[in-house]
Amino acid sequence: MKYNVEVKIELKKGMLNPEASTIERALDLLGYKVENTSSYNTITFQMEEENESKLTKKVDDMCQRLLTNPVIHNYEISIS
């Protein structure tokens, strides 16, 4: 069966996020007061697998080995 996979990646709390800081400052300059801005990277792809459980394990392995740095990133996997 073919599944759509989405991996949402963000920096862990306490990690410097220059992109989010820049966005927050730019919005402030435009008159929008925002706090605790964060930015995400989203990776989407399709994979074939027998069932969702096996696919979840494979995608988690992909995240641990290549797509993220587990020391500084949190990630969320969505499969449909």
C-alpha positions in Angstrom: 0.0 0.0 0.0 1.2 3.5 -0.8 1.2 6.1 2.1 1.8 9.8 2.2 4.4 10.7 4.8 5.0 14.1 6.4 7.9 14.8 8.8 7.7 18.1 10.7 11.1 19.1 12.2 11.7 21.9 14.8 14.6 22.8 17.0 14.3 21.7 20.7 13.5 24.3 23.3 16.5 26.3 24.3 18.3 25.9 20.9 19.1 29.1 19.1 16.7 29.6 16.2 17.9 32.6 14.1 15.2 32.1 11.5 12.4 32.4 14.0 14.1 35.4 15.7 14.4 37.2 12.4 10.7 36.6 11.6 9.7 37.8 15.1 11.7 41.0 14.7 10.3 41.6 11.2 6.8 41.2 12.4 7.4 43.6 15.2 8.7 46.2 12.8 5.4 45.7 10.8 3.5 46.4 14.0 2.6 42.8 14.9 3.5 41.8 18.4 4.3 38.1 18.5 6.2 36.0 21.0 7.7 32.5 21.1 8.0 32.3 17.4 9.2 29.0 16.0 9.9 27.7 12.5 9.4 24.2 11.2 10.9 22.3 8.3 8.5 19.9 6.7 9.5 17.0 4.5 6.8 15.2 2.5 7.1 12.0 0.5 5.4 8.8 -0.5 6.4 5.3 0.4 5.0 1.8 -0.1 4.8 -0.6 2.8 2.6 -3.5 3.9 1.2 -1.6 6.9 1.4 1.7 8.7 3.2 0.2 11.7 6.1 -1.0 9.6 6.2 2.3 7.8 6.3 4.3 11.0 9.3 2.3 12.2 11.1 2.9 8.9 10.4 6.6 8.9 11.5 7.0 12.5 14.8 5.3 11.5 15.1 7.7 8.6 14.7 10.6 11.0 17.2 9.2 13.5 19.8 8.5 10.9 19.5 11.3 8.3 16.6 13.7 8.4 17.2 15.2 11.8 19.8 15.6 14.4 18.2 14.0 17.5 20.4 16.1 19.8 18.9 19.4 18.7 15.7 18.5 16.8 12.2 17.3 17.7 10.2 15.7 15.0 6.7 14.6 14.3 5.6 11.9 11.8 2.2 12.0 10.1 1.1 9.2 7.8 -2.0 9.1 5.7 
